[in-house]
Amino acid sequence: MSLSTDAVQARHHRCSDGLEVVCLTLHGFTLPEPLYAPLDLLQQQVQELQALNNGLQTIISLQSQVEKSLWERHLQQVAVLENASAAYICLDEQTAVVSWNHAAASMLGWHSEEVLGKPLARFLYQHPQNFSLLHLHNSLTIQPGRIVHSQEWTLQNRFGHELTVEVCTYPHSVDGQYYLSIFLHDITRRKLTEQALEQETRRDLLTGLLNRKGLYEALQQQGGSIAVLFIDIDGFKAINDNLGHDAGDMLLRQIAERLRQCVRSSDGVARLAGDEFVLLLPGIMASQQAGDIAAKLLRKLSQPYHLAGHHARVGASIGIHLVSDAARQSAEAIIASADQAMYEAKRRGKGCYFLMQDEA
């Protein structure tokens, strides 16, 4: 390719540093397309690199935000666990303590610095009947992430106080290491309240003796021979009508106390209804022994009562059922037989006892 002299114009230019530059201007000439390609490609690559760099900066910024968010979330979780109302304990695969919050220290009496890195068995006093650290080892073998439903354990704390706790375990893994999170809720007060309420359902509110439900349950737990005495108070209605219901209630409470005084601590004393009482005397099968007890009760119950300034006397009729094997009869049948014997005593003139026993 040749160029005419008219197509080329030269200009001389001297720079400030003394360098002389010749500038050539081409008129009416266009560079071939291939000469533009390398420059365009370079610009494209620069743009792509800039886009990649911008994307990388965005990723780095997002990663930094995520890491910050995760760290803040971790700190929040630590704060929540540390200040949770439930006791929180975390164990490693050897059941050594790796975490122990304030509630655990308060509940069990050991501070975190005393237990961290040491086996939990040193600090968790077990109740042999319903708790074993074997439960914890078994929990560690459960698939991580699965919450084990709560159980009730009875423990003793550092000071020897017995606690009933509701326990929920959560096995999990971090970087291939297995851990067990344990949450303990102290339900001791709730269990005591439940037990007290349950006892109330078995107790007569006026006298504190067993009621009908408590009596039947006590009978169902008996095995072997037992003497059942059914006692009906003679003359109670007259006192209740003449002196009032308050005096009648006072009389029933005094009768209940006299009955307690006449039996062993292992015997059962119940108020069935109104002025009817029942005694359960396990191990007594001899007619003479049962009769002697009934005679003693008649003498005790016939002594005067002091009812808010009034003196009163009552008597009693006692039916005795000697049961050779309480496990072979229903509680209802046993009480019915003793009731039948009591009515026979009344028929014979009151103030006495009548005895019946199982056929041999």
Secondary structure, 3 states (H helix, E strand, C coil): CCCCHHHEEEEEEECCCCCEEEEEEECCCCCCHHHCHHHHHHHHHHHHHHHHHHHHHHHHHHHHHHHHHHHHHHHHHHHHHHCCCCEEEEECCCCEEEEECHHHHHHHCCCHHHHCCCEHHHCCEECCCCCCCHHHHHHHCCCCCCCEEEEEEEEECCCCCEEEEEEEEEEEEECCEEEEEEEEEECHHHHHHHHHHHHHCCECCCCCCECHHHHHHHHHCCCCCEEEEEEEEECHHHHHHHHCHHHHHHHHHHHHHHHHHHCCCCCEEEEEECCEEEEEEECCCCHHHHHHHHHHHHHHHCCCEEECCEEECCEEEEEEEEECCHHHCCHHHHHHHHHHHHHHHHHCCCCCEEEEECCC
